[in-house]
Amino acid sequence: MLTAKNIYKSYDDLQVLSGVDFSVNAAKLSAIVGPSGAGKSTLLHILGTLDQSDSGTLIINNKNIGDFRGDELANFRNNTIGFIFQFHNLLPEFTAEENICIPAYIAKKNKREIGKRVEELLKVLGLSNRASHKPAQLSGGEQQRVAVARALMNDPAIVFADEPSGNLDSKNADELHHLFLNLRDELGQAFVIVTHNQELSAMADERHEMKDGKLIKL
Ligand SMILES: Nc1ncnc2c1ncn2[C@@H]1O[C@H](COP(=O)(O)OP(=O)(O)OP(=O)(O)O)[C@@H](O)[C@H]1O
């Protein structure tokens, strides 16, 4: 589903990634751990096509990301990849339901399709009775579940998450982790998750550590 080979990235004279190899398949949850500043977020942004490597190849769903031109990459990203961040990045003026629908609006999906999908996601994520609340009216756990639903809206091949439970208390974090496992098992969703949370990394199918610019399988 995703294969990255020999990824290099530096910022000025700081070499952050020095030949990273990584792959993930459907229905797998892969955790990336490592000390602060090791380059985990940098790698996640490159794998998620939000940032470009200096060299190396990235293939997602049999497409070589380096071949995309112009708007092709943004369209591919919106249709194929979901993102969840530590701070949910929900739009404060929009309701939970509207926030979840944003990737589908961008993809210009039809109204009926959007309505059906959002209803399904609200149900799966236990948010049906929170659909018309704005982010400020939701608990931290609910806000993060809205962010998960938004990431899943376009039925992505892969969901990338950067410290998704970093801002949650242990009960909400635990619920979120089990939600990831359910989505993996029920939808065959692939996840690549950067985390300092030991429980989450212990639950992962594969664990990798970022060290000295390389990714080591644990
Ligand atoms: N846009 C940038 N410009 C310059 N340096 C950067 C940039 N982004 C990241 N860095 C540097 O690259 C290194 C790796 O950063 P990165 O955020 O990937 O680490 P991390 O492993 O995710 O850390 P943390 O666990 O603290 O989030 C750090 O030294 C950081 O300062």
The ligand as an ORCA input file, in Angstrom:
! r2SCAN-3c Opt
* xyz 0 1
  N      10.806     23.415      8.737
  C      11.931     23.184      9.421
  N      13.008     23.964      9.273
  C      14.158     23.728      9.952
  N      14.318     22.700     10.820
  C      13.286     21.881     11.005
  C      12.032     22.071     10.337
  N      11.169     21.083     10.729
  C      11.857     20.332     11.611
  N      13.111     20.792     11.786
  C      14.159     20.204     12.643
  O      14.295     18.834     12.267
  C      14.504     18.020     13.419
  C      13.446     16.937     13.461
  O      12.185     17.512     13.760
  P      10.847     16.655     13.904
  O       9.741     17.584     14.232
  O      10.702     15.803     12.715
  O      11.204     15.724     15.173
  P      10.274     14.761     16.022
  O      10.995     13.481     16.138
  O       8.928     14.724     15.422
  O      10.221     15.496     17.433
  P       9.053     15.604     18.552
  O       8.917     14.219     19.144
  O       9.624     16.594     19.528
  O       7.822     16.098     17.873
  C      14.486     18.954     14.622
  O      15.812     19.250     14.972
  C      13.753     20.182     14.106
  O      14.184     21.331     14.764
*
